[in-house]
Amino acid sequence: MTLDYEKPLWEQSVSPIGVDEAGRGALAGPVVAAAVILHQDGIPMGLNDSKKLSPNQRERLKGQILNSAVSWAVGIIDAQRIDTINILQATFEAMHLAINECICNVGNVESVHLLVDGNRFARHEQPHTTIIRGDGISPSIAAASILAKTTRDHLMKHRVHETYPNYGFDVHKGYGTARHRAAIIQHGACTEHRLSFLSNILPASA
């Protein structure tokens, strides 16, 4: 983890906004993006790619991020929208929702620069830099990764699982595990499934 991307921006009085998503590769549930402006004097210790952290570590860091961030927001795009516009565009849409709300939530930031995980991004009115594996490099992106992941996991474990208990969403969070694929074959698709992702499991749904 390094501040190599944040420091030059802070020195120019520009606020970096870390941006990342969770759930892009899942078979069911929403894609969730988060945008975070960290306070340069209050960066939580232990930030990292959310996938490399335990659930307890993510929850602990989530609390620290929410308590110390200058601003943060999440954007959520559901399965039906994903099927309509495709997962890449839905991911960009979720990111833009999070970015716009994050900026709206803070009134004393004159200039921002987006630090986006990955190598592709849909142009926004604010300048941006894409960073491959940025969630393991930039604290701002790592913080966004953690908020996106914990938000999505909570949705899948509670709201989605409680509505559709037969699929085991509380365990696999909608990803394509053997248990999940077997449940789809047994019960068919529910409204939380991305039908465009299921052609090799339920061909008739494609």
C-alpha positions in Angstrom: 0.0 0.0 0.0 1.4 3.4 -1.0 0.3 7.0 -1.1 2.1 7.6 -4.5 -1.2 8.4 -6.2 -2.7 10.4 -3.3 0.2 12.6 -2.3 0.6 14.6 -5.5 -3.1 15.3 -5.5 -3.1 16.5 -1.9 -0.1 18.7 -2.6 -2.2 20.4 -5.3 -5.2 20.8 -3.0 -7.0 18.1 -5.0 -9.1 15.5 -3.2 -8.6 11.9 -4.5 -11.7 9.8 -4.7 -11.1 6.1 -4.6 -13.6 4.0 -6.7 -14.1 0.3 -6.8 -16.8 -2.3 -7.3 -17.9 -5.7 -5.9 -20.0 -8.4 -7.4 -19.1 -8.0 -11.1 -18.6 -11.7 -11.6 -21.5 -13.1 -9.6 -24.4 -15.0 -11.1 -27.0 -13.2 -8.9 -27.5 -10.0 -7.0 -26.5 -6.4 -7.7 -23.2 -5.0 -8.7 -22.1 -2.5 -6.0 -19.6 0.4 -6.4 -18.3 2.7 -3.7 -16.5 6.0 -3.8 -14.5 7.3 -0.9 -12.6 10.5 0.0 -10.2 9.7 2.8 -8.9 12.3 5.2 -5.2 12.5 4.7 -4.6 12.6 8.4 -6.9 9.8 9.3 -6.2 6.8 7.0 -7.2 3.6 8.7 -4.3 1.1 9.3 -4.5 -2.2 7.5 -6.3 -1.1 4.4 -6.0 -3.7 1.5 -7.9 -5.3 -1.3 -11.1 -6.5 0.4 -10.7 -10.0 -1.1 -7.5 -10.4 0.9 -9.1 -9.5 4.2 -11.2 -11.7 6.5 -14.9 -10.7 7.1 -14.0 -9.5 10.6 -11.2 -7.4 9.2 -13.5 -5.9 6.6 -16.1 -5.0 9.2 -13.6 -3.4 11.5 -12.1 -1.3 8.7 -15.5 -0.4 7.4 -16.3 1.2 10.7 -13.1 3.1 10.7 -13.6 4.3 7.1 -17.1 5.5 7.8 -16.0 7.3 10.9 -12.9 9.0 9.4 -13.7 9.6 5.7 -14.3 13.1 4.4 -17.1 11.6 2.2 -18.3 8.3 0.9 -21.2 6.8 -1.0 -22.3 3.6 -2.7 -24.1 2.9 -6.0 -26.2 -0.2 -6.5 -27.4 -1.6 -9.9 -29.7 -4.6 -9.8 -29.8 -7.8 -11.8 -32.5 -6.7 -14.2 -30.5 -3.6 -15.2 -27.3 -5.7 -15.6 -29.2 -7.9 -18.0 -30.4 -4.9 -19.9 -27.2 -2.9 -20.4 -24.5 -5.7 -19.7 -22.3 -6.0 -16.7 -19.5 -3.7 -17.8 -21.9 -0.8 -18.4 -23.8 -1.6 -15.2 -20.5 -1.4 -13.3 -19.7 2.0 -14.8 -23.2 3.1 -13.9 -22.9 2.0 -10.3 -19.5 3.8 -10.1 -21.0 7.0 -11.5 -23.8 6.9 -9.0 -21.4 6.5 -6.1 -19.0 9.2 -7.4 -21.8 11.7 -7.9 -23.3 11.1 -4.4 -19.8 11.2 -2.8 -19.1 14.6 -4.3 -22.6 15.9 -3.5 -22.2 14.8 0.2 -19.2 17.1 0.7 -19.5 20.8 0.1 -16.0 22.1 0.8 -14.0 20.3 -1.9 -13.1 22.5 -4.8 -11.3 19.9 -7.0 -11.4 16.1 -7.1 -9.6 13.4 -9.1 -11.0 9.9 -9.4 -8.7 6.9 -8.7 -10.4 3.9 -10.3 -9.6 0.3 -9.8 -8.9 -1.6 -13.1 -8.0 -0.5 -16.6 -11.3 0.6 -18.0 -13.7 3.4 -17.0 -16.6 5.3 -18.6 -15.6 9.0 -18.9 -16.9 11.2 -16.1 -16.9 15.0 -15.9 -14.2 14.7 -13.3 -10.6 13.6 -14.3 -9.7 10.1 -13.5 -6.7 7.7 -13.4 -7.3 3.9 -13.7 -5.0 1.7 -11.7 -4.6 -2.0 -12.4 -4.9 -3.9 -9.0 -5.4 -0.5 -7.4 -7.2 -2.0 -4.5 -3.9 -3.4 -3.3 -1.9 -0.2 -4.0 -4.0 2.9 -3.3 -5.6 3.3 0.2 -8.4 5.3 -1.4 -9.3 2.5 -3.7 -8.8 -0.1 -1.0 -11.3 1.8 1.2 -13.8 1.8 -1.7 -13.2 -1.9 -2.2 -14.1 -2.6 1.4 -17.2 -0.5 1.4 -18.4 -2.0 -1.8 -17.8 -5.6 -0.6 -19.3 -5.2 2.8 -22.4 -3.4 1.4 -23.0 -6.1 -1.1 -22.3 -9.0 1.3 -24.8 -7.5 3.7 -27.5 -7.3 1.0 -26.9 -10.9 -0.1 -26.7 -12.4 3.4 -29.9 -10.6 4.6 -32.3 -9.1 2.2 -31.7 -11.5 -0.8 -31.2 -14.7 1.3 -34.3 -14.0 3.4 -36.3 -13.5 0.2 -34.9 -16.6 -1.5 -33.6 -19.0 1.2 -33.3 -22.0 -1.2 -30.2 -20.8 -3.0 -27.7 -20.3 -0.1 -27.0 -16.6 -0.9 -25.9 -16.1 2.7 -23.0 -18.4 2.0 -21.8 -17.8 -1.6 -23.2 -14.3 -2.0 -24.4 -15.1 -5.5 -21.2 -16.4 -7.0 -21.1 -19.5 -9.1 -20.2 -22.1 -6.6 -21.2 -25.8 -7.1 -23.9 -25.4 -4.5 -25.3 -22.3 -6.2 -25.3 -23.9 -9.6 -27.0 -27.0 -8.2 -29.7 -24.8 -6.6 -30.3 -23.0 -9.9 -30.8 -26.3 -11.7 -33.1 -27.5 -8.9 -35.2 -24.4 -8.4 -34.7 -22.4 -11.6 -33.8 -18.7 -11.6 -35.2 -16.1 -9.3 -35.6 -12.4 -9.8 -32.1 -11.8 -8.3 -30.4 -13.9 -11.0 -28.7 -12.3 -14.0 -30.3 -14.3 -16.8 -27.6 -13.3 -19.2 -25.1 -15.1 -17.0 -27.0 -18.4 -16.9 -26.9 -19.7 -20.5 -24.5 -22.5 -19.6 -26.6 -23.6 -16.6 -30.2 -23.0 -17.9 -29.9 -22.6 -21.7 -33.6 -21.8 -22.0 -33.1 -18.7 -19.9 -30.5 -17.1 -22.2 
